[in-house]
Amino acid sequence: MVKHSTILLILAIAAVSAMFAGCEQKNMLYSDAEYIMFSDTAAVYPVMEGDDYSFKVPVISTVTLDYDRTIAVEVIDEGSNAVEGRDYRLKSNTLTIPAGQNAAYVEVYPDYDSFDVDDTLSFNLQLVMPEQLKWDVYGNRTKVTMLKSCPFLIDEFTGYCVVTSLFLYTYPGAENTSYQRLIETEVSKEKENTVILHDWLFTGYDVTLTFDPSDPVNPTVSMDPDQILSDEESVFGQVNGDNRILVESSPNYISSFNSCLKSVSLWARVYVNNMSEQVGTVGHYYNVMEWVSDEEGERLKGEGM
């Protein structure tokens, strides 16, 4: 489930508190100062498999009251490319903030089968309530974006894989004639959710890649540090350190994967050491890995990739 920031709520409460303080100085009372708004003006939610799967869009109030508050919610077609009733449905067109609480939710049931593997669909929601409950700073609308999230299966990231690498584009070395390579991968027996990339960019040098599917909206990958990419001589034509080119996932960029497309977008930091003392960073290079069927892999292999 998507994690939502409470910053808006904190700011809202702080602003109302400041209002109270100002009123007290003027000997005025605003005990009923109240605003209701969506927690986020825009957020991305995963669309996962299952007939009973849903996600919740949070609505917050700046105050807690001793009675229930029910307000209506409507879909705004303008600016939406998702169709209600086809791509999703709302559990209810009203929501109730219970007495003693300051939050409620709009529950959305997306239709998993309506989404293609690379679809990103969105719609707009609006709170229907008295004008005095609307805080002009944040308004009464939110944009709900839905992204299909296929189940993560580590075995889907094994077998033949096509690697497209900007490092190879810059440094093909003595071996490569293209910035693309066809490699084979298998599940690591030593580390969970990890695959071994055999001969990743250069023959004879395997590296590992670890998947983190904990956030279905932003699934990430990482590469452990100090993995050997190649020797320096055959790639740079000279030795700058200890004749090892090392690689890790770049700390400067986010690397991610897509279970639906069976692909990885990896930013890799390439560097050189000399007896554990760092000589320097070669650069940060973007790499795309796309897993293909055995049939496609054999065809590409036969064509010399």
NORBELCOR-V497902 format. One record per residue. OMEGA is omega in radians with two decimals (NA if undefined). BURIAL is I if it has 24 or more other C-alpha atoms within 12 Angstrom, else O. D_LAST is the distance of its C-alpha to the last C-alpha in whole Angstrom. Layout:
((OMEGA	BURIAL	D_LAST) (OMEGA	BURIAL	D_LAST))
This chain:
((-3.09	O	41) (3.05	I	40) (-3.11	O	43) (3.13	O	45) (3.06	O	47) (-3.08	O	50) (-3.13	O	51) (3.14	I	52) (-3.14	I	55) (3.12	O	56) (-3.14	O	56) (-3.13	I	58) (3.12	I	60) (-3.13	O	61) (3.12	O	62) (3.10	I	64) (3.11	O	66) (3.11	O	66) (3.11	O	68) (-3.10	O	70) (3.12	O	71) (-3.14	O	72) (-3.13	O	74) (3.13	O	76) (3.14	O	77) (-3.13	O	78) (3.11	O	80) (-3.11	O	78) (3.02	O	76) (-3.06	O	73) (-3.09	O	72) (3.11	O	71) (-3.01	I	68) (3.02	I	65) (3.09	I	61) (-3.05	I	59) (2.98	I	55) (3.14	I	52) (3.11	I	50) (3.06	I	47) (3.06	I	47) (3.12	I	43) (3.13	I	41) (-3.10	I	38) (3.13	I	38) (3.00	I	36) (-3.04	I	36) (-3.06	I	35) (3.09	I	36) (-3.10	O	39) (-3.10	O	42) (-3.12	O	45) (3.06	O	42) (2.99	I	44) (-3.03	I	43) (3.08	I	46) (-3.01	I	47) (3.05	I	50) (-3.07	I	53) (3.05	I	55) (3.13	I	59) (-3.14	I	61) (3.03	I	64) (-3.10	I	64) (-3.06	O	67) (3.08	O	70) (3.12	O	69) (3.06	O	66) (-3.13	I	64) (3.10	I	62) (-3.11	I	61) (3.09	I	59) (3.11	I	55) (3.10	I	54) (3.08	I	50) (-3.09	O	50) (-3.11	O	48) (3.14	O	48) (-3.14	O	44) (3.00	O	43) (3.01	O	40) (-3.08	I	41) (3.11	I	43) (-3.11	I	46) (3.08	O	46) (-3.10	O	43) (-3.11	I	40) (2.99	I	43) (3.06	I	47) (3.07	I	49) (-3.14	O	51) (3.07	O	54) (3.01	O	55) (3.02	I	57) (-3.11	I	57) (3.00	I	60) (-3.05	I	60) (3.07	O	62) (3.13	O	66) (3.13	O	65) (-3.13	O	61) (3.13	I	60) (3.03	I	56) (-3.01	I	55) (2.92	I	52) (-3.09	I	51) (-3.07	I	49) (3.07	I	46) (3.12	I	44) (3.08	I	41) (-3.05	I	39) (-3.06	I	36) (3.12	O	35) (-3.05	I	36) (2.95	I	33) (-3.03	O	29) (-3.11	O	27) (3.14	O	27) (2.93	O	30) (-3.09	I	33) (-3.09	I	36) (3.03	I	40) (-3.11	I	43) (3.08	I	46) (3.11	I	49) (3.06	I	53) (3.10	I	56) (-3.00	I	59) (3.09	I	62) (-3.06	O	65) (-3.10	O	64) (3.10	O	66) (-3.11	I	63) (3.07	I	60) (-3.01	I	60) (-3.12	O	59) (-3.05	O	56) (3.09	I	54) (-3.07	I	55) (-3.12	I	55) (2.98	I	51) (3.06	I	48) (-3.13	I	44) (3.12	I	42) (-3.09	I	39) (-3.09	I	37) (-3.12	I	33) (-3.14	I	32) (3.13	I	31) (3.12	I	29) (3.12	I	30) (3.06	I	28) (-3.07	O	27) (-3.13	I	25) (3.10	O	23) (-3.13	I	21) (3.06	I	19) (-3.12	I	18) (-3.10	I	15) (-3.12	I	11) (3.08	I	11) (-3.13	I	9) (3.02	I	10) (-2.96	I	12) (3.04	I	14) (3.05	I	17) (3.11	I	17) (3.09	I	14) (-3.11	O	15) (-3.08	O	18) (3.14	I	18) (-3.11	I	14) (-3.12	I	16) (-2.99	O	16) (-2.95	O	12) (3.05	I	10) (-3.13	O	10) (3.06	I	9) (3.06	I	11) (3.09	I	8) (2.98	I	6) (-3.12	I	6) (3.05	I	9) (-3.08	I	12) (3.08	I	16) (3.14	I	19) (3.07	I	23) (3.08	O	25) (-3.05	O	28) (-3.06	O	30) (-3.09	O	29) (3.09	O	30) (-3.09	I	27) (3.06	I	25) (3.06	I	21) (3.10	I	20) (-3.09	I	16) (3.11	I	15) (-2.95	I	13) (3.10	I	13) (3.14	I	13) (-3.08	I	13) (3.11	I	13) (-3.10	O	17) (3.11	O	18) (3.03	I	18) (3.12	I	20) (-3.13	I	22) (-3.08	I	22) (-3.11	I	25) (3.05	I	26) (-3.09	I	30) (-3.01	I	30) (3.08	O	34) (-3.05	O	34) (3.10	I	33) (-3.11	I	33) (3.11	I	31) (-3.03	I	29) (3.02	I	28) (3.10	I	25) (3.12	I	26) (-3.12	I	24) (-3.13	I	27) (3.03	I	28) (3.00	I	28) (-3.05	I	24) (-3.14	I	23) (3.14	I	20) (2.95	I	19) (-3.10	I	22) (-3.01	I	23) (-3.05	O	24) (-3.13	O	20) (-3.10	I	19) (-3.09	I	23) (3.09	O	24) (-3.14	O	27) (-3.12	O	29) (-3.11	O	30) (3.13	I	31) (3.10	O	31) (3.05	I	27) (2.99	I	25) (-3.07	I	24) (-3.10	I	24) (3.01	I	23) (3.06	I	25) (-3.06	I	25) (3.07	I	27) (-3.07	O	31) (-3.06	O	31) (3.11	O	29) (3.06	O	28) (-3.00	I	25) (3.06	I	25) (3.13	I	23) (-3.11	I	24) (-3.14	I	24) (-3.10	I	25) (-3.10	I	21) (-3.08	I	20) (3.12	I	18) (2.98	I	19) (-3.02	I	20) (2.93	I	21) (-3.07	I	23) (3.01	I	22) (3.13	I	25) (-3.06	I	24) (-3.10	I	27) (3.05	I	28) (3.02	I	31) (-3.09	O	34) (3.11	O	36) (3.06	O	35) (-3.05	O	37) (3.06	O	34) (3.10	O	33) (3.10	O	32) (3.07	O	29) (3.12	I	26) (3.08	I	26) (-2.97	I	25) (-3.13	I	21) (3.14	I	20) (3.06	I	17) (3.09	I	16) (-3.09	I	14) (-3.13	I	14) (-3.09	I	14) (3.14	I	13) (3.09	O	15) (-3.14	O	14) (3.13	O	14) (3.13	O	11) (3.12	I	9) (3.12	O	10) (3.14	O	9) (3.12	O	6) (3.12	O	5) (3.13	O	7) (3.05	O	6) (3.11	O	4) (NA	O	0))
